[in-house]
Amino acid sequence: MSYVDGFVVPVQKAKLADYKKLARMADKVFRDHGAIDYREWVADDVPPGKITSFPRSVKLKPDEVVVFSYIVYKSRKQRDRVMTKAMQDPRLGGMDPKLMPFDTKRMFYGGFKKLV
């Protein structure tokens, strides 16, 4: 059974290159610690909804873009181990919010078990 962590973050368009650099390093770090897959996707067709949507979910500003990402693991137990190691990995700077090229207060995420 696999397990997935999903993330949605608002990234300033001017900082997208910095975010991409961080994402490439995170890909390496999470895979080095055992993640099966790591993907980052930038919004291309995500219109603002009247009630809810990806842009509304992160209170998207005009100079920002939504990024959706996910990390795949073998299981929840393995995810917990990988996440602990990745968060402590010096290559990610301890994931210090002050060093992140996005607004961590408007990010949302969660862990999901397989349905289909």
C-alpha positions in Angstrom: 0.0 0.0 0.0 1.4 3.4 -0.9 1.0 6.8 0.8 1.2 10.3 -0.6 1.8 13.8 0.9 0.2 16.6 -1.2 1.1 20.3 -1.0 -0.3 23.5 -2.5 1.7 26.7 -2.2 1.6 30.2 -3.5 4.9 31.3 -5.1 5.7 34.8 -6.3 6.4 34.6 -10.1 9.6 36.5 -9.5 10.8 33.8 -7.1 9.8 30.8 -9.2 13.4 30.1 -10.2 14.4 30.1 -6.6 11.5 27.8 -5.8 12.5 25.5 -8.6 16.0 25.3 -7.2 14.6 24.4 -3.8 12.3 21.8 -5.4 15.1 20.1 -7.2 17.1 19.8 -3.9 14.0 18.6 -2.1 13.5 15.9 -4.8 17.0 14.7 -4.2 16.8 14.8 -0.4 13.4 13.0 -0.2 14.5 10.3 -2.7 17.8 9.9 -0.9 15.9 9.2 2.3 13.5 6.7 0.6 10.6 8.5 -1.1 9.5 6.6 -4.2 8.5 9.7 -6.3 8.6 13.5 -5.9 6.8 15.8 -8.3 6.2 19.6 -8.5 3.7 21.2 -10.9 3.1 24.8 -11.6 -0.5 26.0 -12.3 -1.5 26.3 -15.9 -5.3 26.0 -15.9 -6.7 26.8 -12.4 -9.3 29.5 -12.7 -10.5 31.2 -9.5 -13.8 29.7 -8.4 -16.7 31.6 -7.0 -16.6 29.7 -3.7 -13.4 27.7 -3.7 -10.5 26.9 -6.0 -6.7 26.4 -6.0 -6.2 30.2 -6.2 -8.7 30.9 -3.4 -7.3 28.2 -1.2 -3.9 30.0 -0.9 -5.3 33.6 -1.2 -3.3 34.0 -4.4 -2.1 37.5 -5.2 -1.8 38.9 -8.7 2.0 38.4 -8.8 1.9 34.8 -7.7 1.3 31.3 -9.2 0.0 28.1 -7.5 2.3 25.2 -7.2 1.0 21.7 -6.5 3.4 19.0 -5.4 3.3 15.4 -4.1 5.7 12.9 -2.6 5.0 9.1 -2.8 6.1 6.6 -0.2 5.7 2.9 0.3 3.5 3.4 3.4 2.5 5.9 6.1 5.2 4.4 8.4 7.9 4.8 5.8 6.6 8.4 5.1 7.0 9.3 8.8 10.6 8.0 8.8 11.5 9.8 5.5 9.8 13.0 6.5 11.7 13.1 9.8 15.0 12.6 8.1 14.3 15.0 5.3 13.2 17.8 7.7 16.5 17.4 9.5 18.7 17.2 6.4 21.0 20.2 6.2 20.6 20.4 2.4 17.1 21.8 3.0 18.2 24.2 5.7 15.9 22.7 8.3 13.0 24.0 6.1 13.2 27.3 8.0 10.1 29.3 6.9 12.3 32.5 6.7 14.5 30.8 4.0 11.6 29.5 1.9 10.8 31.2 -1.5 7.1 31.1 -0.8 4.6 32.2 1.9 4.6 29.2 4.3 1.6 30.6 6.2 -0.6 30.2 3.1 0.6 26.7 2.2 -1.6 23.7 2.9 -0.7 20.0 2.9 -1.8 16.6 4.0 -1.1 12.9 3.9 -3.3 10.6 2.0 -3.8 6.8 1.9 -4.6 5.0 -1.3 -8.3 4.7 -2.3 -8.1 3.3 -5.9 
